[in-house]
Structures are given as structure tokens and as C-alpha cells.
Amino acid sequence: MSERPARRRPNPVLVTLAAVGCLHLLYIAFVEADRAVVQRREVTRLEREVAALTAEIEALEEIAAHADDDGFRELLARKQGFIHPDEVRVVTQSSP
């Protein structure tokens, strides 16, 4: 009969290093997952901002297209509260 070789105990230093390495790996995975979520959220916010700015550009281009139209320019001026010199401004108090 052959004798079984004695089982050697694992080196505690290697076990500790392996445990620390596994914890470090989990921490890095968590950090990268969090970074991906934050980055996706920021990309979505920036896409919404770009869409709003694009809509504003289209509205301004539409206004600029009517730059030589005197009636349109007068309408814009009246929306801002301008009046002709011979007109009288009448202010009414709105009900609350």
C-alpha cells in the first residue's frame, strides 16, 4: 500500500493576497459600472440640450428669413411693447 502524501496547508500570505485582489476587482467593477451610469445620464442630458438648441436655431432662422418683411418686424416690435410716436399707450390693469 502506498501512503497518501500529506496535505499541505495553503500559505496564509497567498490567501490574503488573493482575497484582497478579489475585493479590489469587485471595487473596480463597481466604480466602472457607476461611471457608465453617470456617463449615460450625462449623454442623455446633453442630447436633450442639443435638441432644445436646435429648435431655438430653427425658430431664429425662421425669424431671420422675414428680416426684410416690414409687417413682420413691426409685429415683433409690438410684442416687445414698442409703439409708433403718434400712438397713445393705454394700460389696463388685469384682474388677479
Rosetta blueprint (number, residue, H / E / L):
1 M L
2 S L
3 E L
4 R L
5 P L
6 A L
7 R L
8 R L
9 R L
10 P L
11 N L
12 P H
13 V H
14 L H
15 V H
16 T H
17 L H
18 A H
19 A H
20 V H
21 G H
22 C H
23 L H
24 H H
25 L H
26 L H
27 Y H
28 I H
29 A H
30 F H
31 V H
32 E H
33 A H
34 D H
35 R H
36 A H
37 V H
38 V H
39 Q H
40 R H
41 R H
42 E H
43 V H
44 T H
45 R H
46 L H
47 E H
48 R H
49 E H
50 V H
51 A H
52 A H
53 L H
54 T H
55 A H
56 E H
57 I H
58 E H
59 A H
60 L H
61 E H
62 E H
63 I H
64 A H
65 A H
66 H L
67 A L
68 D L
69 D L
70 D H
71 G H
72 F H
73 R H
74 E H
75 L H
76 L H
77 A H
78 R H
79 K H
80 Q L
81 G L
82 F L
83 I L
84 H L
85 P L
86 D L
87 E L
88 V L
89 R L
90 V L
91 V L
92 T L
93 Q L
94 S L
95 S L
96 P L
